[in-house]
C-alpha cells in the first residue's frame, strides 16, 4: 500500500471511530444527561451546509469548506452532512478527510438528487451516484439522502416506474459500500397527498425515509402524523423552523414549529437515526448574526426540545 492509500485508510478509520465516539458522549443529550442514562437514545446531531451554498456562485461550497467545518464544530455539531457536489473534485476525499480530521467533525453522509423520473438521464445520474457513494464511503459516511427530482407536474405511472428503477440500482450501489439510502423529501414529493412518495414506496416497499420536517409543513403535511405513519422506516431527519405563515427564520427556536410534539413522537417510534439541522433563509433576510451563531442557537434548541 502506498503512502497516500495508507493515509486515506487511516483517515477513514479515524472518522468511523469519531462517529462511534460521538454516540457515546453526553453531548448528544439534554444538559446533564449522559449516554448511560439513555442507552436507546444515541442520536448524532449534525448540520447540512445548504444555507452556505445558497450564497455561493453555482451553490459551490468547495472554496469555503474549511469555514463550514469550523462553524459547525463551533456550533456544537457532532457531524456534517455534505452536499454531493462537494465530492465531485478529484481531490475531494483527501481534502475533506483532512478537514474532518482537523476539526474532529465526522462526515455523516451526503445529500444527493437528480431527475430520476427521466430515463434519458439515468446513465449520468447513476454515474454520479457511484462516484459520490464511493468517495463518501472512503470518508466514513454511512447515509445517502436522496431526492428523486421534480418533474414540474404530478408524475405519471411511467415516470414513477422510471425513478423507482433507478433508485433500486442506486440502493444496491450504496449497500455494497455500507451506506443506507434514505428518501429525502422536498415539497414536491409530499404534495398531493404524498403522491410522489407513495408512488415510490409502492414500488420499493422497504425503502428507508429521511424526511425534512419543514418541507412537510410547507406542503401542508402534519409532520407529527407523518412520523407516526412512517416511523418504522425513518432513519434520518432534516430539521428547520418556520413561522406560522411558513416563512423561514434565522435559527431554530425563532419560529413556531412544535418541536415538543415532534420530540414525543420520536420517542414513541424509537427513532435511532441521525438528525441534521439544515437552515434555509428567505432571500430578503437581513442576517442579524453570523451563520455560526445561528447554527449554535439551533443546536441548543434541538438539545433543549428533542433531548439530543
Residue pairs with C-beta under 8 A, 6 or more apart in sequence:
1 9
4 94
7 94
8 93
8 94
8 97
8 138
11 97
11 98
11 100
11 101
11 139
12 97
12 138
12 139
12 140
13 140
14 101
14 140
15 97
15 100
15 101
15 106
15 107
15 139
15 140
16 106
16 140
18 100
18 104
18 105
18 106
18 140
19 44
19 79
19 106
19 108
19 140
19 142
22 28
22 44
22 78
22 79
22 106
23 35
23 42
23 44
24 35
24 42
25 35
25 78
26 33
26 34
26 35
27 76
27 78
28 35
28 41
28 42
28 43
28 44
28 45
28 78
28 308
29 35
29 37
29 38
29 41
29 303
29 307
29 308
30 303
30 304
30 307
30 308
31 303
33 307
35 42
38 307
40 270
40 272
41 267
41 307
41 308
42 272
43 271
43 272
43 273
43 274
43 275
43 306
43 308
44 78
44 79
44 108
44 274
44 275
45 77
45 78
45 79
45 274
45 275
45 276
45 277
45 299
45 302
45 303
45 308
46 72
46 77
46 78
46 79
46 80
46 81
46 108
46 274
46 275
46 276
46 277
47 72
47 75
47 77
47 80
47 81
47 276
47 277
47 278
47 279
47 295
47 298
47 299
48 80
48 81
48 83
48 111
48 238
48 276
48 277
48 278
49 61
49 68
49 80
49 82
49 83
50 83
50 278
50 279
50 280
51 278
51 279
51 280
51 281
51 291
51 294
52 61
52 64
52 67
52 68
52 291
53 59
53 60
53 61
53 83
54 280
54 281
56 63
56 64
59 83
59 85
60 85
61 68
61 83
61 85
61 86
62 85
62 86
62 89
65 86
65 95
65 96
65 99
66 99
66 102
68 80
69 80
69 99
69 100
69 102
69 103
69 105
70 103
70 292
71 290
71 291
71 292
71 295
72 80
72 103
72 105
72 292
72 295
73 103
73 104
73 105
74 292
74 295
74 296
75 292
75 293
75 295
75 296
75 298
75 299
76 296
76 299
76 300
77 105
77 277
77 295
77 299
78 105
78 106
79 105
79 106
79 107
79 108
79 274
80 100
80 105
80 106
80 107
80 108
81 107
81 108
81 109
81 110
81 111
81 143
81 145
81 274
81 276
81 278
82 96
82 107
82 109
82 110
82 111
82 136
82 141
83 110
83 111
84 110
84 111
84 112
84 113
84 128
84 132
86 92
86 96
86 110
87 93
87 96
87 110
87 131
87 132
87 135
87 136
88 128
88 131
88 132
89 95
92 135
93 135
93 138
93 139
96 107
96 139
97 138
97 139
99 105
100 106
100 107
100 139
100 140
106 140
107 136
107 139
107 140
107 141
108 141
108 142
108 143
108 274
108 276
109 136
109 141
109 142
109 143
109 144
109 145
109 179
109 236
109 274
110 132
110 136
110 141
110 143
110 144
110 145
111 145
111 146
111 147
111 184
112 128
112 129
112 132
112 144
112 145
112 146
112 147
113 146
113 147
113 148
113 149
113 184
114 121
114 124
114 125
114 128
114 129
114 147
114 148
114 149
115 121
115 125
115 149
115 151
116 122
116 125
116 148
116 149
116 162
116 163
116 166
116 167
117 148
117 149
117 151
117 155
117 159
117 160
117 162
117 163
118 149
118 151
118 159
118 162
119 162
119 165
122 162
122 165
122 166
125 166
126 166
126 169
126 170
126 173
129 170
129 173
130 173
132 144
133 144
133 170
133 173
133 174
133 177
133 179
134 177
136 144
136 177
136 179
137 177
137 178
137 179
141 179
142 178
142 179
142 180
143 179
143 180
143 182
143 210
143 235
143 236
143 273
143 274
144 170
144 174
144 179
144 180
144 181
144 182
145 181
145 182
145 184
145 210
145 236
145 238
146 167
146 170
146 181
146 182
146 183
146 184
147 183
147 184
147 185
147 186
147 189
148 163
148 167
148 183
148 189
148 196
148 200
149 163
150 186
150 188
151 159
154 192
154 195
155 163
155 195
155 196
155 199
157 199
160 196
160 199
160 200
160 202
160 203
161 203
163 200
164 199
164 200
164 203
164 204
167 181
167 183
167 200
167 204
167 207
168 204
170 181
171 181
171 204
171 207
174 180
174 181
175 181
180 208
180 235
181 207
181 208
182 208
182 209
182 210
182 235
182 236
182 273
183 189
183 197
183 200
183 207
183 208
183 209
183 210
184 210
184 211
184 212
184 236
184 238
185 197
185 209
185 211
185 212
185 215
185 216
186 212
186 215
187 215
187 218
187 219
188 196
189 196
189 197
189 200
190 196
190 197
190 215
190 216
190 219
190 221
190 226
191 219
194 221
200 207
201 207
206 233
207 233
208 233
208 234
208 235
208 236
209 230
209 233
209 234
209 235
209 236
210 234
210 235
210 236
210 237
210 238
210 273
211 223
211 226
211 227
211 230
211 234
211 236
211 237
211 238
212 237
212 238
212 240
212 278
213 223
213 237
213 238
213 239
213 240
213 257
213 262
214 238
214 239
214 240
214 241
214 242
214 248
214 257
214 280
215 238
216 222
216 223
216 226
217 223
217 242
217 246
217 257
218 242
218 246
223 262
224 258
224 261
224 262
224 265
227 234
227 262
227 265
227 266
227 269
227 271
228 265
228 268
228 269
231 265
231 268
231 269
231 270
231 271
232 269
234 269
234 271
234 273
235 272
235 273
235 274
236 273
236 274
236 275
236 276
237 271
237 273
237 274
237 275
237 276
238 276
238 277
238 278
239 252
239 275
239 276
239 277
239 278
239 298
239 302
240 248
240 252
240 257
240 277
240 278
240 279
240 280
241 248
241 249
241 251
241 252
241 253
241 254
241 255
241 256
241 257
241 259
241 298
241 301
242 248
242 249
242 255
242 256
242 257
243 249
243 255
243 256
244 256
247 282
248 255
248 279
248 280
248 281
248 282
248 285
249 255
250 279
250 281
250 285
250 287
250 288
250 289
250 294
251 279
251 293
251 294
251 295
251 297
251 298
251 301
252 259
252 277
252 279
252 297
252 298
252 301
252 302
253 297
253 298
253 300
253 301
253 304
253 305
254 297
259 301
259 302
259 305
259 306
260 305
262 305
262 306
263 305
263 306
263 307
266 306
275 302
275 306
275 308
277 295
277 298
277 299
277 302
279 291
279 294
279 295
279 298
281 287
287 294
302 308
